[in-house]
Amino acid sequence: MGQSEIKREHLRLSESDFPILEEMTKGIMQIILNSFKCEPLQVDTWPYRYLIERNKIQYEFIFSQMGSLTLRLAKSERYRRNPPPIFYISIGKYENVNYVWEDFSATEVSIEKKYLVSSIEASISIYEDSIRDIHKLN
């Protein structure tokens, strides 16, 4: 069995983990802010929010103090309160106090700049392609 095939058990986060999650979130925030042209929306308190625009669509990066990164539509008539995520990763805790960034299915995600930026751009492309396909059908 390869390393990625080994089923690991999530450990429950505790209050002592919160400073680590915050620092890890600040680290990924620096990667994003250095890779995308972002405008600050809310940067005085958590969650930190930044606006980006691609192909005349506004998106919002949301950085949670609790160890997550969400990219979603910034403004949407359909989803006024809570738009669905276009890209999402969060921090999981495993044995030996090992913290990793992972996707919805608990698959580890590399936060190496090139890979992370490519993954976000791919998610944006998938969303925009699906919107174009829907418009073609109507």
Sequence and secondary structure as in RCSB ss.txt:
>XXXX:A:sequence
MGQSEIKREHLRLSESDFPILEEMTKGIMQIILNSFKCEPLQVDTWPYRYLIERNKIQYEFIFSQMGSLTLRLAK
SERYRRNPPPIFYISIGKYENVNYVWEDFSATEVSIEKKYLVSSIEASISIYEDSIRDIHKLN
>XXXX:A:secstr
  GGGS        GGGHHHHHHHHHHHHHHHHHHS  EEEE SSSSEEEEEEETTEEEEEEEETTTEEEEEES 
 SS SS   EEEEEEEEEEGGGEEEEE TT  B    HHHHHHHHHHHHHHHHHHHHHHHHH 
